[in-house]
Amino acid sequence: MAAEARSPRARYREQNRAEIKAAALQQLAEGGIQAVALTRIAKDMGLSGPALYRYFAGRDDLLSELIRDAYDEVAQVVGQVGAAPADDARAGLHALAGAYGDWAVAQPHRYLLIQGTPLPGYAAPPDTLLRARAVLGPFLKVFAAGVPTAALRPVVEEMAVWVRKEKGVADWVAGGTGRAPQDEAAATALAGTVLAWSQLHGTVSLEVSGQYTGMGHRAATLLTTQMDTLADSFQL
């Protein structure tokens, strides 16, 4: 396998795949997900349609690769922040939210690819769920140290049922916090992460789609306020 990966044929294949994905991203930036067209990519690259299908089985296959790449990149960006030392959990939460928002604003077309309106008839591959969880993993560690207020108890109780019922969720939470499903900190971490993602998704989606234009405030300021409120709710 290693020898094949270093072969000229393998390098040529990977180069063409990278060029195809770059062309698709350009189309995505110019016209959204509906603009991604294999026939135009093939024409621009000087390839025949059948030749292009040697690299990707179809448009859905190409979109799946772009989605995987986007999730992996934002997970790396957020993960680097999560691995950095922080003075306290609140500061860590702000840093994570800021990194997520900055990535989305810098690459709105890729953000909307993974968080925007789904393409009719397209189903993302199952492994994207694991990639999405990797993006949010660092948030789990932040909220595991929290103590939810009484107002949040119903949410924490629902998360406790979820984390104890679903092995995949339990493994994800344990990987991010080191806590067993029966530990209340596991449910607290999951509750905080879900709430943080909901607020991030709402604010960032409105920002990248231009909905805040002319409203007299910046999404970054709003995110800071939202994360502070959430931190207060978990007494971080």
C-alpha positions in Angstrom: 0.0 0.0 0.0 2.8 2.4 0.9 4.6 1.7 -2.4 1.4 2.3 -4.3 0.8 5.6 -2.5 4.2 6.8 -3.7 3.8 5.7 -7.3 3.5 8.2 -10.1 0.0 6.8 -10.9 -1.2 7.3 -7.4 0.2 10.8 -7.2 -1.4 11.7 -10.5 -4.7 10.4 -9.3 -4.6 12.4 -6.0 -3.6 15.5 -7.9 -6.6 15.2 -10.2 -8.9 14.5 -7.3 -7.6 17.6 -5.6 -8.1 19.7 -8.7 -11.6 18.4 -9.1 -12.5 19.3 -5.5 -10.9 22.7 -5.9 -13.1 23.3 -9.0 -16.2 22.2 -7.1 -15.4 24.5 -4.2 -15.1 27.4 -6.7 -18.5 26.5 -8.1 -19.9 26.2 -4.6 -18.5 29.7 -3.7 -20.0 31.2 -6.8 -23.4 29.7 -6.8 -24.1 27.5 -3.9 -24.5 23.7 -3.7 -26.9 23.7 -6.7 -24.1 25.1 -8.9 -21.7 22.1 -8.5 -21.7 20.4 -11.9 -19.4 17.6 -12.9 -19.9 18.2 -16.6 -18.6 21.8 -16.3 -15.7 20.7 -14.1 -14.7 18.0 -16.7 -14.9 20.6 -19.5 -12.8 23.1 -17.5 -10.2 20.5 -16.8 -10.1 19.1 -20.3 -11.4 15.8 -19.2 -14.3 13.7 -20.7 -17.3 12.9 -18.6 -16.4 9.2 -18.3 -12.8 10.2 -17.3 -14.1 12.3 -14.4 -16.1 9.4 -13.1 -12.9 7.5 -12.6 -12.2 9.8 -9.7 -15.7 10.3 -8.3 -18.7 8.1 -8.7 -21.0 11.1 -9.2 -21.9 14.5 -7.8 -23.1 13.1 -4.5 -19.8 11.3 -4.1 -17.9 14.5 -4.8 -20.2 16.5 -2.4 -19.5 13.9 0.3 -15.8 14.4 0.0 -16.2 18.2 0.3 -18.4 17.7 3.3 -15.8 15.4 5.0 -13.0 17.8 4.2 -15.0 20.8 5.7 -15.8 18.9 8.9 -12.2 17.7 9.3 -10.8 21.2 8.8 -13.2 22.9 11.3 -12.6 20.1 13.8 -8.9 20.7 13.5 -9.3 24.5 13.9 -11.5 24.0 17.0 -9.4 21.2 18.3 -6.2 23.3 18.3 -8.0 25.9 20.5 -9.3 23.1 22.8 -5.7 21.8 23.2 -4.3 25.2 24.1 -4.1 26.0 27.9 -6.8 28.3 29.1 -7.1 30.3 32.4 -10.7 29.1 33.0 -13.6 27.3 31.4 -15.3 30.5 30.4 -12.2 31.7 28.5 -12.0 28.3 26.8 -15.7 28.5 25.8 -15.1 32.0 24.2 -12.0 30.7 22.4 -13.9 27.7 21.0 -16.9 29.7 19.9 -14.6 32.4 18.3 -12.6 29.8 16.4 -15.8 28.2 15.0 -17.3 31.5 14.0 -14.1 32.8 12.4 -13.8 29.7 10.3 -17.4 29.9 9.1 -17.2 33.6 8.3 -13.9 33.1 6.4 -15.4 30.2 4.4 -19.1 30.7 4.2 -19.7 28.5 1.2 -18.1 25.5 3.1 -20.0 26.3 6.3 -23.3 26.4 4.4 -22.3 23.1 2.7 -22.3 21.3 6.1 -24.8 23.4 8.0 -27.1 25.0 5.4 -30.2 23.7 3.7 -29.8 20.1 2.5 -29.7 19.4 -1.2 -32.9 17.6 -2.2 -32.3 14.0 -2.8 -28.8 14.0 -1.3 -28.0 12.0 1.9 -24.7 12.6 3.6 -22.7 9.5 4.4 -23.0 8.1 8.0 -19.4 9.0 8.8 -20.2 12.7 8.7 -21.9 12.3 12.1 -18.6 11.3 13.7 -16.9 14.2 12.0 -19.6 16.6 13.3 -19.1 15.3 16.8 -15.4 15.8 16.5 -16.0 19.5 15.9 -18.0 19.8 19.1 -15.8 17.4 21.2 -13.7 20.2 22.8 -16.9 21.9 24.1 -17.7 18.7 26.1 -14.6 19.2 28.3 -15.5 22.8 29.0 -19.0 22.0 30.2 -18.0 18.9 32.2 -16.7 21.3 34.8 -20.1 23.2 35.0 -22.8 23.2 37.6 -26.1 23.8 35.9 -28.6 26.1 37.4 -32.1 24.9 38.4 -33.6 26.3 35.2 -31.4 23.9 33.2 -32.1 20.8 35.1 -34.8 19.5 32.7 -32.3 19.8 29.8 -29.6 18.0 31.8 -32.0 15.2 32.7 -33.0 14.7 29.1 -29.3 14.5 28.2 -28.7 12.0 31.0 -31.3 9.7 29.4 -29.7 10.2 26.0 -26.1 9.5 27.0 -27.1 6.4 28.9 -29.2 5.1 26.1 -27.0 5.7 23.1 -23.6 3.9 23.1 -22.3 6.2 20.3 -23.1 9.3 22.3 -21.8 7.7 25.5 -18.5 6.9 23.8 -18.2 10.4 22.3 -18.9 12.1 25.7 -16.5 9.7 27.5 -13.8 10.5 24.9 -14.2 14.2 25.4 -14.6 14.2 29.2 -13.4 10.9 30.6 -16.8 10.6 32.3 -18.9 7.5 32.4 -22.5 7.7 31.2 -23.9 7.4 34.7 -21.8 10.4 35.9 -23.9 13.6 36.1 -21.0 15.5 34.7 -21.4 13.5 31.4 -25.0 14.8 31.1 -24.0 18.3 32.1 -21.3 18.3 29.4 -23.7 17.1 26.8 -26.3 19.6 27.7 -23.9 22.5 27.6 -22.4 21.4 24.3 -25.9 20.9 22.6 -27.0 24.4 23.9 -23.7 26.0 22.7 -24.0 24.4 19.3 -27.6 25.6 19.0 -26.6 29.2 19.7 -23.5 29.0 17.5 -25.4 27.5 14.6 -28.2 30.1 14.8 -25.9 33.1 15.0 -23.2 32.0 12.6 -25.8 30.9 10.0 -27.5 34.3 10.1 -24.1 36.0 9.8 -22.8 34.0 6.8 -26.1 34.3 5.0 -25.9 38.1 5.3 -28.9 38.5 7.6 -27.1 40.8 10.0 -26.1 43.3 7.3 -27.1 46.8 8.3 -28.4 45.8 11.7 -25.7 47.7 13.6 -24.0 44.9 15.4 -21.4 42.2 14.8 -22.0 38.5 15.1 -18.8 38.2 17.1 -20.2 40.6 19.8 -23.5 38.6 19.9 -21.6 35.3 20.2 -19.6 36.7 23.1 -22.8 37.7 24.9 -24.5 34.4 24.2 -21.5 32.4 25.5 -21.3 34.5 28.6 -25.0 33.9 29.3 -24.5 30.2 28.8 -21.4 30.2 31.0 -23.5 31.8 33.7 -26.1 29.2 33.4 -23.5 26.5 34.0 -21.6 28.6 36.6 -18.4 28.4 34.7 
